[in-house]
Amino acid sequence: MEHPSPWAVWFQAVRPRTLPAAVAPVLVGTALAGHDGRADFGAAGLCLLFALLIQIGTNLANDYYDFIKGADTAAR
């Protein structure tokens, strides 16, 4: 069996399917601000960036600690 590339492993560890959980609150907040005529798209973009980075960091930390505790194996 062929091993995945390092990029594929990192991409899988990021868990892209969970990223909408970071995007949704930023979109809702921006939409509500836009409804009031107070949307700041620069701030929204910055919030979106940091929300995604927090979600990715959380996913990586979760994988690390699950492996340390034995909940995940090296195959994960």
N, CA, C and O atoms as CSV, one atom per row, in Angstrom:
chain,resi,resn,atom,element,x,y,z
A,1,MET,N,N,0.845,-1.186,0.000
A,1,MET,CA,C,0.000,0.000,0.000
A,1,MET,C,C,0.888,1.245,0.000
A,1,MET,O,O,1.865,1.328,0.744
A,2,GLU,N,N,0.536,2.188,-0.829
A,2,GLU,CA,C,1.312,3.420,-0.953
A,2,GLU,C,C,0.934,4.398,0.157
A,2,GLU,O,O,-0.242,4.559,0.484
A,3,HIS,N,N,1.947,5.045,0.731
A,3,HIS,CA,C,1.707,6.031,1.780
A,3,HIS,C,C,1.297,7.361,1.154
A,3,HIS,O,O,1.803,7.731,0.095
A,4,PRO,N,N,0.378,8.083,1.808
A,4,PRO,CA,C,-0.008,9.401,1.286
A,4,PRO,C,C,1.147,10.388,1.412
A,4,PRO,O,O,2.046,10.212,2.236
A,5,SER,N,N,1.109,11.413,0.595
A,5,SER,CA,C,2.140,12.447,0.653
A,5,SER,C,C,2.004,13.234,1.959
A,5,SER,O,O,0.933,13.248,2.565
A,6,PRO,N,N,3.081,13.887,2.390
A,6,PRO,CA,C,2.979,14.708,3.608
A,6,PRO,C,C,1.891,15.776,3.509
A,6,PRO,O,O,1.219,16.072,4.497
A,7,TRP,N,N,1.716,16.354,2.320
A,7,TRP,CA,C,0.665,17.372,2.146
A,7,TRP,C,C,-0.712,16.776,2.342
A,7,TRP,O,O,-1.590,17.407,2.930
A,8,ALA,N,N,-0.906,15.554,1.848
A,8,ALA,CA,C,-2.206,14.892,2.007
A,8,ALA,C,C,-2.484,14.589,3.474
A,8,ALA,O,O,-3.623,14.694,3.928
A,9,VAL,N,N,-1.448,14.216,4.211
A,9,VAL,CA,C,-1.604,13.935,5.632
A,9,VAL,C,C,-1.998,15.212,6.382
A,9,VAL,O,O,-2.922,15.195,7.195
A,10,TRP,N,N,-1.301,16.312,6.110
A,10,TRP,CA,C,-1.625,17.592,6.767
A,10,TRP,C,C,-3.031,18.048,6.391
A,10,TRP,O,O,-3.780,18.529,7.241
A,11,PHE,N,N,-3.387,17.895,5.120
A,11,PHE,CA,C,-4.723,18.306,4.662
A,11,PHE,C,C,-5.794,17.508,5.393
A,11,PHE,O,O,-6.810,18.059,5.818
A,12,GLN,N,N,-5.561,16.213,5.534
A,12,GLN,CA,C,-6.516,15.368,6.242
A,12,GLN,C,C,-6.585,15.759,7.715
A,12,GLN,O,O,-7.669,15.762,8.299
A,13,ALA,N,N,-5.444,16.092,8.326
A,13,ALA,CA,C,-5.417,16.468,9.740
A,13,ALA,C,C,-6.146,17.784,9.996
A,13,ALA,O,O,-6.696,17.988,11.078
A,14,VAL,N,N,-6.154,18.667,9.019
A,14,VAL,CA,C,-6.851,19.948,9.151
A,14,VAL,C,C,-8.364,19.736,9.226
A,14,VAL,O,O,-9.083,20.564,9.786
A,15,ARG,N,N,-8.839,18.641,8.670
A,15,ARG,CA,C,-10.271,18.288,8.632
A,15,ARG,C,C,-11.102,19.386,7.975
A,15,ARG,O,O,-11.854,20.092,8.647
A,16,PRO,N,N,-10.963,19.522,6.672
A,16,PRO,CA,C,-11.690,20.594,5.975
A,16,PRO,C,C,-13.208,20.530,6.141
A,16,PRO,O,O,-13.885,21.549,6.003
A,17,ARG,N,N,-13.747,19.356,6.434
A,17,ARG,CA,C,-15.205,19.268,6.613
A,17,ARG,C,C,-15.678,20.043,7.834
A,17,ARG,O,O,-16.858,20.381,7.924
A,18,THR,N,N,-14.777,20.335,8.786
A,18,THR,CA,C,-15.179,21.065,9.992
A,18,THR,C,C,-15.060,22.574,9.835
A,18,THR,O,O,-15.521,23.320,10.699
A,19,LEU,N,N,-14.457,23.032,8.763
A,19,LEU,CA,C,-14.204,24.465,8.603
A,19,LEU,C,C,-15.476,25.316,8.476
A,19,LEU,O,O,-15.459,26.479,8.877
A,20,PRO,N,N,-16.560,24.786,7.940
A,20,PRO,CA,C,-17.788,25.602,7.941
A,20,PRO,C,C,-18.238,26.017,9.340
A,20,PRO,O,O,-18.934,27.022,9.488
A,21,ALA,N,N,-17.854,25.263,10.363
A,21,ALA,CA,C,-18.195,25.647,11.736
A,21,ALA,C,C,-17.507,26.944,12.123
A,21,ALA,O,O,-17.999,27.667,12.988
A,22,ALA,N,N,-16.382,27.250,11.502
A,22,ALA,CA,C,-15.684,28.507,11.765
A,22,ALA,C,C,-16.209,29.631,10.876
A,22,ALA,O,O,-16.205,30.797,11.273
A,23,VAL,N,N,-16.651,29.283,9.694
A,23,VAL,CA,C,-17.085,30.279,8.720
A,23,VAL,C,C,-18.479,30.815,9.045
A,23,VAL,O,O,-18.728,32.013,8.910
A,24,ALA,N,N,-19.378,29.948,9.466
A,24,ALA,CA,C,-20.784,30.320,9.657
A,24,ALA,C,C,-20.984,31.504,10.595
A,24,ALA,O,O,-21.707,32.433,10.234
A,25,PRO,N,N,-20.375,31.517,11.790
A,25,PRO,CA,C,-20.640,32.669,12.667
A,25,PRO,C,C,-20.122,33.994,12.109
A,25,PRO,O,O,-20.715,35.047,12.347
A,26,VAL,N,N,-19.028,33.940,11.375
A,26,VAL,CA,C,-18.494,35.163,10.779
A,26,VAL,C,C,-19.449,35.662,9.695
A,26,VAL,O,O,-19.714,36.861,9.601
A,27,LEU,N,N,-19.958,34.755,8.887
A,27,LEU,CA,C,-20.919,35.154,7.849
A,27,LEU,C,C,-22.198,35.715,8.452
A,27,LEU,O,O,-22.725,36.719,7.971
A,28,VAL,N,N,-22.694,35.078,9.491
A,28,VAL,CA,C,-23.924,35.562,10.137
A,28,VAL,C,C,-23.693,36.950,10.741
A,28,VAL,O,O,-24.512,37.852,10.570
A,29,GLY,N,N,-22.580,37.110,11.444
A,29,GLY,CA,C,-22.273,38.404,12.044
A,29,GLY,C,C,-22.107,39.500,11.003
A,29,GLY,O,O,-22.572,40.624,11.193
A,30,THR,N,N,-21.444,39.167,9.907
A,30,THR,CA,C,-21.254,40.143,8.836
A,30,THR,C,C,-22.586,40.490,8.174
A,30,THR,O,O,-22.839,41.646,7.838
A,31,ALA,N,N,-23.434,39.476,7.990
A,31,ALA,CA,C,-24.745,39.725,7.396
A,31,ALA,C,C,-25.595,40.615,8.298
A,31,ALA,O,O,-26.277,41.518,7.814
A,32,LEU,N,N,-25.559,40.368,9.598
A,32,LEU,CA,C,-26.324,41.201,10.524
A,32,LEU,C,C,-25.791,42.635,10.542
A,32,LEU,O,O,-26.567,43.590,10.577
A,33,ALA,N,N,-24.472,42.778,10.517
A,33,ALA,CA,C,-23.890,44.122,10.459
A,33,ALA,C,C,-24.252,44.803,9.146
A,33,ALA,O,O,-24.531,46.002,9.120
A,34,GLY,N,N,-24.247,44.037,8.052
A,34,GLY,CA,C,-24.628,44.591,6.755
A,34,GLY,C,C,-26.082,45.034,6.741
A,34,GLY,O,O,-26.419,46.045,6.125
A,35,HIS,N,N,-26.937,44.289,7.411
A,35,HIS,CA,C,-28.350,44.650,7.494
A,35,HIS,C,C,-28.527,45.993,8.179
A,35,HIS,O,O,-29.431,46.756,7.840
A,36,ASP,N,N,-27.661,46.281,9.144
A,36,ASP,CA,C,-27.698,47.573,9.836
A,36,ASP,C,C,-26.881,48.639,9.115
A,36,ASP,O,O,-26.799,49.777,9.575
A,37,GLY,N,N,-26.277,48.275,7.986
A,37,GLY,CA,C,-25.463,49.220,7.235
A,37,GLY,C,C,-24.113,49.499,7.871
A,37,GLY,O,O,-23.521,50.552,7.636
A,38,ARG,N,N,-23.621,48.561,8.679
A,38,ARG,CA,C,-22.373,48.790,9.399
A,38,ARG,C,C,-21.330,47.716,9.123
A,38,ARG,O,O,-20.397,47.554,9.909
A,39,ALA,N,N,-21.465,46.983,8.030
A,39,ALA,CA,C,-20.523,45.910,7.722
A,39,ALA,C,C,-19.140,46.477,7.422
A,39,ALA,O,O,-19.005,47.448,6.678
A,40,ASP,N,N,-18.131,45.871,7.999
A,40,ASP,CA,C,-16.734,46.222,7.736
A,40,ASP,C,C,-16.088,44.955,7.176
A,40,ASP,O,O,-15.741,44.041,7.924
A,41,PHE,N,N,-15.932,44.911,5.855
A,41,PHE,CA,C,-15.477,43.687,5.219
A,41,PHE,C,C,-14.010,43.385,5.484
A,41,PHE,O,O,-13.586,42.232,5.408
A,42,GLY,N,N,-13.243,44.404,5.791
A,42,GLY,CA,C,-11.854,44.165,6.199
A,42,GLY,C,C,-11.810,43.432,7.535
A,42,GLY,O,O,-11.073,42.461,7.702
A,43,ALA,N,N,-12.608,43.912,8.481
A,43,ALA,CA,C,-12.680,43.254,9.788
A,43,ALA,C,C,-13.276,41.863,9.656
A,43,ALA,O,O,-12.839,40.930,10.331
A,44,ALA,N,N,-14.272,41.719,8.790
A,44,ALA,CA,C,-14.882,40.398,8.586
A,44,ALA,C,C,-13.871,39.416,8.006
A,44,ALA,O,O,-13.827,38.253,8.405
A,45,GLY,N,N,-13.062,39.888,7.066
A,45,GLY,CA,C,-12.034,39.022,6.480
A,45,GLY,C,C,-11.000,38.608,7.507
A,45,GLY,O,O,-10.564,37.457,7.529
A,46,LEU,N,N,-10.607,39.543,8.358
A,46,LEU,CA,C,-9.646,39.236,9.415
A,46,LEU,C,C,-10.250,38.254,10.417
A,46,LEU,O,O,-9.576,37.320,10.850
A,47,CYS,N,N,-11.494,38.455,10.782
A,47,CYS,CA,C,-12.177,37.533,11.693
A,47,CYS,C,C,-12.297,36.148,11.074
A,47,CYS,O,O,-12.128,35.138,11.756
A,48,LEU,N,N,-12.590,36.106,9.775
A,48,LEU,CA,C,-12.694,34.827,9.085
A,48,LEU,C,C,-11.354,34.104,9.092
A,48,LEU,O,O,-11.298,32.902,9.348
A,49,LEU,N,N,-10.289,34.821,8.814
A,49,LEU,CA,C,-8.957,34.222,8.829
A,49,LEU,C,C,-8.643,33.623,10.198
A,49,LEU,O,O,-8.220,32.470,10.291
A,50,PHE,N,N,-8.848,34.395,11.249
A,50,PHE,CA,C,-8.529,33.906,12.582
A,50,PHE,C,C,-9.473,32.802,13.030
A,50,PHE,O,O,-9.049,31.891,13.742
A,51,ALA,N,N,-10.734,32.857,12.637
A,51,ALA,CA,C,-11.663,31.779,12.971
A,51,ALA,C,C,-11.209,30.470,12.327
A,51,ALA,O,O,-11.262,29.414,12.957
A,52,LEU,N,N,-10.764,30.540,11.073
A,52,LEU,CA,C,-10.265,29.339,10.389
A,52,LEU,C,C,-8.991,28.821,11.048
A,52,LEU,O,O,-8.829,27.614,11.228
A,53,LEU,N,N,-8.086,29.734,11.410
A,53,LEU,CA,C,-6.846,29.308,12.067
A,53,LEU,C,C,-7.124,28.664,13.426
A,53,LEU,O,O,-6.475,27.683,13.788
A,54,ILE,N,N,-8.066,29.198,14.166
A,54,ILE,CA,C,-8.426,28.606,15.456
A,54,ILE,C,C,-9.022,27.218,15.255
A,54,ILE,O,O,-8.687,26.287,15.986
A,55,GLN,N,N,-9.906,27.075,14.268
A,55,GLN,CA,C,-10.518,25.768,13.990
A,55,GLN,C,C,-9.461,24.754,13.578
A,55,GLN,O,O,-9.479,23.615,14.045
A,56,ILE,N,N,-8.550,25.153,12.716
A,56,ILE,CA,C,-7.480,24.256,12.267
A,56,ILE,C,C,-6.584,23.876,13.446
A,56,ILE,O,O,-6.244,22.705,13.612
A,57,GLY,N,N,-6.203,24.849,14.256
A,57,GLY,CA,C,-5.373,24.566,15.425
A,57,GLY,C,C,-6.065,23.628,16.402
A,57,GLY,O,O,-5.430,22.740,16.971
A,58,THR,N,N,-7.355,23.823,16.595
A,58,THR,CA,C,-8.123,22.949,17.471
A,58,THR,C,C,-8.149,21.528,16.931
A,58,THR,O,O,-7.992,20.571,17.689
A,59,ASN,N,N,-8.345,21.385,15.630
A,59,ASN,CA,C,-8.351,20.054,15.022
A,59,ASN,C,C,-7.006,19.363,15.199
A,59,ASN,O,O,-6.955,18.179,15.534
A,60,LEU,N,N,-5.921,20.090,14.978
A,60,LEU,CA,C,-4.581,19.504,15.124
A,60,LEU,C,C,-4.304,19.142,16.580
A,60,LEU,O,O,-3.755,18.076,16.857
A,61,ALA,N,N,-4.677,20.011,17.504
A,61,ALA,CA,C,-4.472,19.718,18.926
A,61,ALA,C,C,-5.290,18.504,19.352
A,61,ALA,O,O,-4.811,17.669,20.120
A,62,ASN,N,N,-6.510,18.402,18.861
A,62,ASN,CA,C,-7.358,17.266,19.180
A,62,ASN,C,C,-6.729,15.967,18.700
A,62,ASN,O,O,-6.707,14.983,19.439
A,63,ASP,N,N,-6.220,15.947,17.479
A,63,ASP,CA,C,-5.553,14.748,16.970
A,63,ASP,C,C,-4.330,14.402,17.805
A,63,ASP,O,O,-4.103,13.233,18.118
A,64,TYR,N,N,-3.548,15.400,18.167
A,64,TYR,CA,C,-2.339,15.168,18.964
A,64,TYR,C,C,-2.692,14.544,20.318
A,64,TYR,O,O,-2.123,13.523,20.703
A,65,TYR,N,N,-3.624,15.157,21.029
A,65,TYR,CA,C,-3.955,14.661,22.360
A,65,TYR,C,C,-4.692,13.325,22.314
A,65,TYR,O,O,-4.529,12.507,23.220
A,66,ASP,N,N,-5.492,13.088,21.290
A,66,ASP,CA,C,-6.103,11.771,21.131
A,66,ASP,C,C,-5.035,10.701,20.919
A,66,ASP,O,O,-5.151,9.595,21.445
A,67,PHE,N,N,-4.002,11.026,20.154
A,67,PHE,CA,C,-2.911,10.072,19.935
A,67,PHE,C,C,-2.139,9.836,21.233
A,67,PHE,O,O,-1.825,8.692,21.563
A,68,ILE,N,N,-1.830,10.900,21.971
A,68,ILE,CA,C,-1.094,10.774,23.233
A,68,ILE,C,C,-1.871,9.921,24.235
A,68,ILE,O,O,-1.282,9.101,24.940
A,69,LYS,N,N,-3.186,10.108,24.302
A,69,LYS,CA,C,-4.020,9.364,25.244
A,69,LYS,C,C,-4.335,7.952,24.767
A,69,LYS,O,O,-4.879,7.147,25.523
A,70,GLY,N,N,-3.994,7.646,23.508
A,70,GLY,CA,C,-4.262,6.314,22.980
A,70,GLY,C,C,-5.621,6.159,22.326
A,70,GLY,O,O,-5.988,5.057,21.917
A,71,ALA,N,N,-6.374,7.244,22.221
A,71,ALA,CA,C,-7.689,7.167,21.579
A,71,ALA,C,C,-7.547,6.983,20.067
A,71,ALA,O,O,-8.402,6.360,19.437
A,72,ASP,N,N,-6.480,7.516,19.485
A,72,ASP,CA,C,-6.189,7.338,18.062
A,72,ASP,C,C,-4.879,6.562,17.922
A,72,ASP,O,O,-3.987,6.656,18.765
A,73,THR,N,N,-4.790,5.809,16.857
A,73,THR,CA,C,-3.550,5.083,16.570
A,73,THR,C,C,-2.756,5.877,15.541
A,73,THR,O,O,-3.209,6.910,15.047
A,74,ALA,N,N,-1.565,5.379,15.226
A,74,ALA,CA,C,-0.733,6.033,14.214
A,74,ALA,C,C,-1.413,6.004,12.859
A,74,ALA,O,O,-1.107,6.841,12.010
A,75,ALA,N,N,-2.326,5.070,12.625
A,75,ALA,CA,C,-3.036,5.000,11.343
A,75,ALA,C,C,-3.930,6.208,11.147
A,75,ALA,O,O,-4.201,6.594,10.010
A,76,ARG,N,N,-4.391,6.808,12.223
A,76,ARG,CA,C,-5.253,7.985,12.129
A,76,ARG,C,C,-4.424,9.134,11.600
A,76,ARG,O,O,-4.937,10.240,11.434
